[in-house]
Amino acid sequence: MAAAGRLPSSWALLAPLLGGLALLGVGPVPVRALHNVTAELFGAEAWGTLAAFGDLNSDKQTDLFVLRERNDLIVFLADQNAPYFKPKVKVSLKNHSALITSVVPGDYDGDSQMDVLLTYFPKNHANSDLGAVIFWGQNQTLDPNNMTVLNRTFQDEPLIMDFNGDLIPDVFGITNESNQPQILLGGNLSWHPALTTKSKMRIPHSHAFIDLTADFTADLFLTTLSASSTFQFEIWENVDGNFSVSTIFEKPQNMMVVGQSAFADFDGDGHMDHLLPGCEDKNCQKSIIYLARSGTKQWIPVLQEFSNKGTLWGFVPFVHEQRPTEIPLPITLHIGDYNMDGYPDALAILKNTSGSNQQAFLLENVPCNNASCEGAHRMFRVYWELMDLNQIRDAMVATFFDIYEDGILDIVVLSKGYTKNDFAIHTLKNNFEADAYFVKVIVLSGLCSNDCPRKITPFGVNQPGPYIMYTTVDANGYLKNGSGGQLLLDPSEN
């Protein structure tokens, strides 16, 4: 939303990452209330594009990576005193970039210090390829003068994954050197062919690095185009470190506008399900969310009702531009268990189809109450009246974030209107009241513990791909399963 990132859409911002944490809760439904704590957290600095989460200075507190003025990155470090996030670290691409498009924290050289990869549209570049640069972490900060500009450009935002299993993140994507996927191996930064495929990668893609075969090994999920340009999804199973395509299936037949794939244990059976938001017409007058359960190719509608008090709402259709002047924001769901009932909820941006207003809405995961979603057992329901959240006009992105590190997911919203080039940041505390508990998991590389470069023993950097599964007992005494992935999405989603 560390997070990964093609901005907010992947963001890191947002979402399923939650700073690389898997948050798993069990308990009864709580009282719903939100409280605006923006001034308490940011003071007068609540502006910019919140692009990623990560622990830059190894203090075990999540820091915020914020873009400003199109080509500056500001890291807000967590602090014990108000305002609780303070702008402390800055790197700039003013000399290189017309627009930074994503921020992807990670340990790209294996020294257990957090580095940051930025993608950007180069100034005066003839085509729409993206440049990339890595700022290297040193002494729990970033050195603005210590950077490596990658010697290839990308057709789309890269996916961060651990391709060779060495616990150092690698960079996957289509580059200017080949129409086949390439991998930049972290550590020695060498380029290699990744896969051989006849499929074209969809732009914008929503690839993922996540276990989809229930063997606790992260597989590669690709969003592609068939020979007839049909949107399709491919699962490349990871067997002993080798990726081979095991499943190919198409989008729902009636979906004309396809959003970004998201993964969550939607029905609480311990396996990852595939959520796909989109529209059945090009203007998104009829929006819908489908679910494909783990191991199946059947699409089940889990949200079709988008009207409230006579007003029809829908997703904001995405228009792909060759060289956008703003960060592209495809249709995206940001996943999190808002009410700690053990079932993942979602945040989405919806637009009034007969007007211009767009807002962030909570989509609650509730038991299915109609025939169309029976195969999923559960469905989403839009929570139309949620004070403070519904009062934010011109919302562009919304995500979950555990602001106070207490296991309760709060909400961050970005909205237009601060300046022409920058969003306003809104933070809403979830005033959770219920008898519930949570498990917080972060998986680190552990590459360096007692013989670290520069004699610094860091906390470690969260890894893309780990998969966590648990079994517990709910409030009624029944066994309940759950699962979650860490840093599983492409930069644009996280």
C-alpha positions as CSV (number, residue, x, y, z in Angstrom):
1,M,0.0,0.0,0.0
2,A,6.1,-2.2,3.6
3,A,3.8,-2.2,0.9
4,A,4.0,-2.5,-2.6
5,G,3.0,-0.5,-5.2
6,R,1.5,0.8,-8.3
7,L,0.0,3.4,-6.3
8,P,-2.9,3.3,-4.5
9,S,-4.6,0.9,-6.6
10,S,-1.7,-1.8,-5.3
11,W,-0.8,0.0,-3.7
12,A,0.8,-0.7,-0.9
13,L,-1.4,1.7,0.2
14,L,-3.1,0.0,0.8
15,A,-4.2,-2.7,1.6
16,P,-4.0,-6.3,1.8
17,L,-0.6,-5.6,3.1
18,L,-1.3,-3.5,6.1
19,G,2.4,-2.9,6.4
20,G,3.0,-6.5,5.6
21,L,0.8,-7.8,8.4
22,A,-1.7,-10.6,8.4
23,L,-4.5,-9.5,10.8
24,L,-6.9,-12.3,11.8
25,G,-9.8,-11.7,14.1
26,V,-12.5,-13.7,15.8
27,G,-15.4,-12.3,17.7
28,P,-19.0,-10.9,17.6
29,V,-19.9,-8.0,15.5
30,P,-18.9,-4.7,17.2
31,V,-20.5,-1.3,17.5
32,R,-19.6,0.6,14.4
33,A,-18.2,4.1,14.8
34,L,-15.4,6.1,13.3
35,H,-13.6,9.1,14.7
36,N,-11.5,11.5,12.6
37,V,-7.9,11.6,14.1
38,T,-6.1,13.2,11.2
39,A,-4.8,16.2,13.1
40,E,-3.6,14.0,16.0
41,L,-1.6,11.9,13.5
42,F,-0.3,14.4,11.0
43,G,-0.8,17.9,12.4
44,A,-0.6,20.3,9.5
45,E,1.1,17.7,7.2
46,A,-1.9,15.7,6.1
47,W,-1.4,15.9,2.4
48,G,0.1,13.9,-0.4
49,T,-0.4,10.4,-1.8
50,L,0.0,7.8,0.8
51,A,1.7,5.2,-1.3
52,A,3.2,2.5,1.0
53,F,3.7,1.2,4.5
54,G,6.9,-0.1,6.0
55,D,9.3,0.0,9.0
56,L,12.1,2.1,7.6
57,N,14.0,2.7,10.8
58,S,13.6,-0.7,12.4
59,D,11.8,0.4,15.5
60,K,9.0,-2.1,15.1
61,Q,6.5,0.7,14.2
62,T,4.9,1.1,10.8
63,D,6.1,4.2,8.9
64,L,4.3,5.9,6.0
65,F,5.6,6.6,2.5
66,V,4.0,9.7,1.0
67,L,4.4,11.2,-2.5
68,R,4.2,14.9,-2.9
69,E,4.5,17.3,-5.8
70,R,4.6,14.4,-8.3
71,N,8.3,13.5,-7.8
72,D,9.2,13.8,-4.1
73,L,9.0,10.9,-1.6
74,I,8.6,11.8,2.1
75,V,8.8,9.1,4.8
76,F,6.7,9.9,7.9
77,L,8.3,8.0,10.8
78,A,6.1,6.8,13.6
79,D,6.6,8.7,16.9
80,Q,5.5,8.3,20.5
81,N,4.3,12.0,20.7
82,A,1.7,13.8,18.7
83,P,1.6,14.3,15.8
84,Y,2.3,10.6,15.7
85,F,3.7,10.6,12.2
86,K,6.4,13.1,11.4
87,P,8.1,13.8,8.0
88,K,11.7,12.9,8.6
89,V,13.2,11.4,5.4
90,K,13.0,12.8,1.9
91,V,14.3,11.6,-1.5
92,S,13.5,13.3,-4.8
93,L,13.3,12.5,-8.5
94,K,12.9,16.0,-9.7
95,N,15.8,15.6,-12.1
96,H,14.6,12.3,-13.5
97,S,10.8,12.1,-13.3
98,A,7.7,13.7,-14.7
99,L,5.6,11.6,-12.3
100,I,6.4,8.9,-9.7
101,T,3.9,6.1,-10.1
102,S,4.6,3.7,-7.3
103,V,6.6,3.1,-4.2
104,V,7.8,-0.4,-3.2
105,P,9.7,-0.8,0.0
106,G,11.8,-4.0,0.3
107,D,15.3,-5.3,1.0
108,Y,16.7,-5.5,-2.5
109,D,20.3,-6.3,-1.6
110,G,19.8,-8.7,1.4
111,D,21.4,-6.6,4.1
112,S,18.1,-6.6,6.1
113,Q,17.9,-2.8,5.7
114,M,14.7,-1.4,4.0
115,D,15.4,0.0,0.6
116,V,12.8,1.7,-1.7
117,L,12.1,1.0,-5.3
118,L,10.3,3.9,-7.2
119,T,8.8,3.6,-10.7
120,Y,8.3,6.8,-12.7
121,F,7.5,8.3,-16.1
122,P,10.9,9.7,-17.3
123,K,11.0,13.3,-18.4
124,N,10.9,13.8,-22.2
125,H,10.4,10.1,-22.8
126,A,8.8,9.2,-26.1
127,N,6.8,6.2,-25.1
128,S,4.8,5.2,-22.0
129,D,7.5,2.8,-20.5
130,L,8.3,3.2,-16.8
131,G,11.7,3.8,-15.4
132,A,12.7,2.4,-12.0
133,V,15.3,3.4,-9.4
134,I,16.3,1.9,-6.0
135,F,17.3,4.1,-3.1
136,W,19.4,2.0,-0.7
137,G,18.7,1.9,3.0
138,Q,21.6,2.7,5.3
139,N,21.7,3.3,9.0
140,Q,17.9,2.9,9.2
141,T,17.3,5.7,6.7
142,L,17.5,6.4,3.0
143,D,20.5,8.1,1.4
144,P,19.3,10.5,-1.3
145,N,22.7,10.2,-3.1
146,N,22.9,6.4,-2.9
147,M,20.7,5.1,-5.7
148,T,20.7,2.7,-8.6
149,V,18.8,3.5,-11.8
150,L,17.7,0.2,-13.4
151,N,19.0,-0.2,-16.9
152,R,15.7,-1.4,-18.4
153,T,12.3,0.1,-18.5
154,F,8.9,-1.6,-17.8
155,Q,5.7,-1.7,-19.9
156,D,3.7,-1.7,-16.7
157,E,4.3,-1.6,-12.9
158,P,6.5,-4.5,-11.9
159,L,5.5,-7.2,-9.5
160,I,7.8,-7.8,-6.4
161,M,8.2,-11.4,-5.6
162,D,10.8,-13.9,-4.4
163,F,11.4,-15.7,-7.7
164,N,14.4,-17.8,-6.6
165,G,13.6,-18.4,-3.0
166,D,16.6,-16.7,-1.5
167,L,14.5,-14.3,0.7
168,I,15.6,-11.3,-1.3
169,P,12.8,-9.6,-3.3
170,D,13.1,-9.8,-7.1
171,V,11.4,-7.6,-9.7
172,F,9.2,-9.2,-12.3
173,G,7.8,-7.6,-15.5
174,I,7.8,-7.0,-19.2
175,T,10.8,-4.8,-20.1
176,N,11.9,-2.9,-23.2
177,E,14.3,-5.8,-24.0
178,S,11.8,-8.6,-24.5
179,N,8.1,-9.3,-24.9
180,Q,8.5,-12.2,-22.5
181,P,8.5,-11.7,-18.7
182,Q,11.9,-10.9,-17.2
183,I,13.1,-11.1,-13.7
184,L,15.6,-8.8,-12.0
185,L,17.2,-10.8,-9.2
186,G,17.7,-9.0,-5.9
187,G,21.2,-9.0,-4.5
188,N,23.3,-9.0,-7.7
189,L,20.7,-7.1,-9.8
190,S,21.1,-9.4,-12.8
191,W,18.4,-9.8,-15.4
192,H,17.1,-13.2,-16.5
193,P,14.2,-14.7,-18.5
194,A,11.3,-15.5,-16.1
195,L,8.7,-17.4,-18.0
196,T,7.9,-18.5,-21.6
197,T,4.4,-17.7,-22.5
198,K,2.3,-16.9,-25.5
199,S,0.0,-14.7,-23.5
200,K,0.3,-10.9,-23.4
201,M,0.2,-9.2,-20.0
202,R,-2.9,-7.1,-19.3
203,I,-2.3,-3.4,-18.7
204,P,-2.8,-2.5,-15.9
205,H,-2.2,-6.0,-14.6
206,S,-3.1,-7.3,-11.2
207,H,-0.6,-10.1,-10.8
208,A,0.0,-11.6,-7.4
209,F,2.5,-13.8,-5.6
210,I,0.4,-15.9,-3.3
211,D,-0.2,-19.6,-2.4
212,L,-3.2,-20.7,-4.5
213,T,-2.6,-24.5,-4.4
214,A,-2.7,-25.0,-0.6
215,D,0.9,-26.2,-0.3
216,F,2.3,-23.1,1.6
217,T,4.5,-22.2,-1.4
218,A,3.7,-18.9,-3.1
219,D,2.5,-19.4,-6.7
220,L,2.4,-16.8,-9.5
221,F,-1.0,-15.4,-10.5
222,L,-1.0,-13.5,-13.8
223,T,-3.7,-11.4,-15.5
224,T,-3.3,-11.8,-19.2
225,L,-4.8,-11.5,-22.7
226,S,-5.5,-14.5,-24.8
227,A,-4.7,-14.7,-28.6
228,S,-8.2,-13.3,-29.2
229,S,-7.6,-10.5,-26.6
230,T,-9.9,-12.0,-24.0
231,F,-9.2,-11.2,-20.4
232,Q,-8.0,-14.3,-18.6
233,F,-6.2,-15.4,-15.5
234,E,-3.3,-17.8,-15.2
235,I,-2.0,-19.7,-12.2
236,W,1.6,-20.7,-12.5
237,E,2.2,-23.3,-9.8
238,N,5.5,-23.2,-7.9
239,V,6.9,-26.7,-7.7
240,D,10.4,-26.9,-6.2
241,G,11.2,-23.4,-7.3
242,N,10.0,-24.0,-10.9
243,F,6.9,-22.2,-12.2
244,S,4.6,-23.9,-14.7
245,V,1.1,-22.9,-15.8
246,S,-1.5,-25.1,-14.1
247,T,-4.8,-23.3,-14.6
248,I,-6.2,-20.8,-17.1
249,F,-9.7,-19.3,-16.9
250,E,-11.5,-16.4,-18.3
251,K,-13.2,-13.4,-16.8
252,P,-17.0,-13.5,-16.2
253,Q,-18.7,-13.5,-19.5
254,N,-20.9,-10.4,-18.9
255,M,-18.1,-8.2,-17.4
256,M,-17.1,-5.4,-19.7
257,V,-14.9,-3.3,-17.4
258,V,-12.5,-5.6,-15.4
259,G,-11.1,-4.3,-12.1
260,Q,-8.1,-5.5,-10.1
261,S,-8.1,-9.0,-8.7
262,A,-8.0,-9.3,-4.9
263,F,-7.4,-12.3,-2.7
264,A,-9.0,-13.1,0.6
265,D,-10.3,-16.1,2.6
266,F,-13.8,-14.8,1.9
267,D,-15.8,-17.7,3.5
268,G,-13.4,-18.6,6.3
269,D,-12.4,-22.0,5.1
270,G,-8.7,-21.4,5.3
271,H,-8.1,-21.1,1.5
272,M,-7.6,-18.0,-0.7
273,D,-10.6,-17.0,-2.8
274,H,-10.4,-14.7,-5.9
275,L,-12.5,-11.5,-5.8
276,L,-13.0,-9.5,-9.0
277,P,-14.8,-6.1,-9.1
278,G,-16.0,-4.7,-12.4
279,C,-18.9,-3.4,-14.5
280,E,-21.3,-5.0,-17.0
281,D,-21.3,-1.9,-19.1
282,K,-18.5,0.5,-20.1
283,N,-19.9,3.4,-18.1
284,C,-20.3,1.4,-14.9
285,Q,-24.0,2.0,-14.6
286,K,-24.2,-1.7,-13.5
287,S,-21.4,-2.6,-11.2
288,I,-20.7,-6.1,-9.7
289,I,-18.2,-8.1,-7.6
290,Y,-17.6,-11.7,-8.5
291,L,-15.9,-14.5,-6.4
292,A,-14.1,-17.6,-7.6
293,R,-13.7,-20.0,-4.7
294,S,-10.3,-21.6,-4.2
295,G,-9.6,-24.2,-6.8
296,T,-12.6,-23.5,-8.9
297,K,-13.3,-21.6,-12.2
298,Q,-16.9,-20.7,-11.4
299,W,-17.7,-17.0,-10.9
300,I,-20.3,-16.3,-8.2
301,P,-21.8,-12.8,-7.8
302,V,-21.3,-11.6,-4.2
303,L,-22.4,-8.0,-4.6
304,Q,-25.0,-6.7,-7.2
305,E,-27.0,-4.2,-5.2
306,F,-25.5,-0.8,-5.5
307,S,-28.6,1.4,-5.0
308,N,-29.4,3.4,-1.9
309,K,-32.5,5.5,-1.3
310,G,-33.2,5.8,-5.0
311,T,-29.6,6.7,-5.9
312,L,-27.5,4.3,-8.0
313,W,-23.8,4.1,-7.3
314,G,-21.1,2.2,-9.1
315,F,-17.4,1.8,-9.6
316,V,-15.4,4.5,-11.3
317,P,-14.5,3.2,-14.7
318,F,-10.8,3.2,-15.5
319,V,-9.4,4.8,-18.6
320,H,-5.9,3.8,-19.6
321,E,-3.7,6.7,-20.8
322,Q,-0.4,6.3,-22.5
323,R,1.2,9.0,-20.3
324,P,-1.1,10.0,-17.5
325,T,-0.6,13.2,-15.6
326,E,-2.0,11.6,-12.4
327,I,-1.3,8.2,-10.8
328,P,-3.7,5.7,-12.5
329,L,-6.3,4.3,-10.2
330,P,-8.1,1.1,-11.5
331,I,-11.1,-0.3,-9.8
332,T,-9.7,-1.8,-6.6
333,L,-10.9,-3.5,-3.5
334,H,-8.9,-3.0,-0.3
335,I,-9.3,-6.0,2.0
336,G,-9.4,-6.1,5.9
337,D,-11.5,-7.5,8.7
338,Y,-13.1,-4.2,9.9
339,N,-15.4,-5.8,12.5
340,M,-13.2,-8.7,13.6
341,D,-15.7,-11.4,13.0
342,G,-13.2,-13.5,11.1
343,Y,-14.5,-12.7,7.7
344,P,-12.7,-10.1,5.4
345,D,-14.5,-6.9,4.6
346,A,-13.5,-4.4,1.9
347,L,-13.3,-0.7,1.1
348,A,-14.2,0.6,-2.3
349,I,-14.6,3.9,-4.1
350,L,-18.1,4.3,-5.6
351,K,-19.5,7.1,-7.8
352,N,-23.0,8.5,-8.0
353,T,-23.9,7.4,-11.5
354,S,-26.3,10.4,-12.0
355,G,-23.9,12.9,-10.5
356,S,-20.2,13.7,-9.9
357,N,-19.8,12.8,-6.2
358,Q,-17.6,9.8,-5.3
359,Q,-17.1,8.4,-1.9
360,A,-15.5,5.6,0.0
361,F,-17.8,2.8,1.3
362,L,-17.3,-0.1,3.6
363,L,-18.4,-3.5,2.1
364,E,-19.4,-5.8,4.9
365,N,-18.9,-9.6,4.5
366,V,-22.2,-11.1,5.6
367,P,-24.0,-14.4,5.2
368,C,-25.6,-14.9,1.8
369,N,-29.3,-14.1,1.7
370,N,-30.2,-14.8,-2.0
371,A,-29.9,-17.7,-4.5
372,S,-27.2,-16.1,-6.6
373,C,-24.5,-16.2,-4.0
374,E,-25.4,-19.6,-2.4
375,G,-22.2,-21.1,-3.9
376,A,-20.1,-18.7,-1.9
377,H,-22.1,-18.9,1.3
378,R,-21.4,-15.3,2.0
379,M,-21.7,-11.9,0.2
380,F,-20.8,-8.2,0.5
381,R,-23.3,-5.6,1.6
382,V,-22.6,-1.9,1.2
383,Y,-22.7,-0.1,4.5
384,W,-24.2,3.1,3.3
385,E,-24.4,5.1,6.5
386,L,-21.0,5.3,8.3
387,M,-20.4,8.7,9.8
388,D,-17.1,10.5,9.0
389,L,-16.4,8.0,6.1
390,N,-19.4,9.1,4.1
391,Q,-18.7,12.8,4.8
392,I,-15.4,12.7,2.8
393,R,-16.2,14.1,-0.7
394,D,-14.2,13.3,-3.9
395,A,-12.6,10.3,-2.3
396,M,-10.0,8.6,-4.6
397,V,-8.5,5.8,-2.5
398,A,-9.5,4.1,0.8
399,T,-7.6,1.4,2.7
400,F,-7.4,-0.2,6.1
401,F,-4.5,0.5,8.4
402,D,-3.9,-0.4,12.0
403,I,-3.0,3.1,13.1
404,Y,-2.5,2.3,16.8
405,E,-1.0,-1.2,16.4
406,D,-3.8,-2.6,18.6
407,G,-5.2,-5.1,16.0
408,I,-8.2,-3.0,15.2
409,L,-8.2,-1.9,11.5
410,D,-8.7,1.9,11.1
411,I,-9.3,3.6,7.7
412,V,-7.2,5.9,5.6
413,V,-8.9,7.9,2.8
414,L,-7.2,10.1,0.1
415,S,-9.4,12.8,-1.5
416,K,-9.0,15.4,-4.1
417,G,-8.9,19.1,-3.3
418,Y,-5.7,19.8,-1.3
419,T,-3.8,21.1,-4.3
420,K,-3.9,20.5,-8.0
421,N,-1.3,17.8,-7.7
422,D,-1.8,16.4,-4.2
423,F,-4.5,14.6,-2.2
424,A,-5.7,15.4,1.3
425,I,-5.1,12.5,3.8
426,H,-7.9,11.6,6.2
427,T,-7.4,9.1,9.0
428,L,-10.4,7.6,10.8
429,K,-10.1,5.6,14.0
430,N,-12.3,2.5,14.3
431,N,-13.9,2.8,17.7
432,F,-14.2,-0.9,18.1
433,E,-16.2,-2.4,21.0
434,A,-16.5,-6.1,21.2
435,D,-15.2,-9.1,22.9
436,A,-12.7,-10.3,20.3
437,Y,-9.0,-11.1,19.8
438,F,-6.5,-10.9,17.0
439,V,-3.3,-12.5,15.7
440,K,-0.7,-10.2,14.2
441,V,1.9,-11.9,12.0
442,I,4.8,-10.5,10.1
443,V,7.3,-12.8,8.3
444,L,10.9,-11.5,8.1
445,S,13.8,-12.7,6.0
446,G,16.2,-13.3,9.0
447,L,19.1,-13.0,6.6
448,C,21.1,-10.9,9.0
449,S,21.2,-11.3,12.8
450,N,24.7,-11.2,14.2
451,D,27.1,-10.5,11.3
452,C,25.3,-7.6,9.7
453,P,26.8,-5.0,7.4
454,R,28.0,-1.8,9.1
455,K,27.6,-3.6,12.5
456,I,23.9,-2.8,12.6
457,T,21.4,-5.4,13.8
458,P,18.2,-4.5,12.0
459,F,14.6,-5.7,12.8
460,G,14.3,-7.1,9.4
461,V,12.2,-6.5,6.3
462,N,8.9,-8.2,5.5
463,Q,8.9,-10.6,2.6
464,P,6.5,-11.0,-0.4
465,G,4.7,-14.3,-0.6
466,P,4.5,-15.8,2.9
467,Y,1.1,-17.5,3.6
468,I,-0.3,-17.8,7.1
469,M,-3.1,-20.2,8.1
470,Y,-4.8,-20.8,11.5
471,T,-7.5,-22.7,13.2
472,T,-9.2,-21.3,16.3
473,V,-12.5,-21.6,18.2
474,D,-15.2,-19.0,17.7
475,A,-17.4,-17.5,20.4
476,N,-19.9,-20.3,20.0
477,G,-17.3,-23.0,20.5
478,Y,-17.0,-24.0,16.8
479,L,-13.7,-24.6,15.0
480,K,-12.9,-21.8,12.5
481,N,-10.2,-21.6,9.9
482,G,-8.6,-18.5,8.4
483,S,-5.7,-17.5,6.3
484,G,-3.9,-14.5,4.9
485,G,-1.0,-13.6,2.6
486,Q,1.8,-11.1,3.1
487,L,2.7,-8.5,0.4
488,L,0.9,-10.7,-2.2
489,L,-0.2,-8.1,-4.8
490,D,1.4,-6.1,-7.5
491,P,2.6,-2.6,-6.6
492,S,-0.6,-1.1,-7.8
493,E,-2.7,-2.9,-5.3
494,N,-0.9,-3.2,-2.3
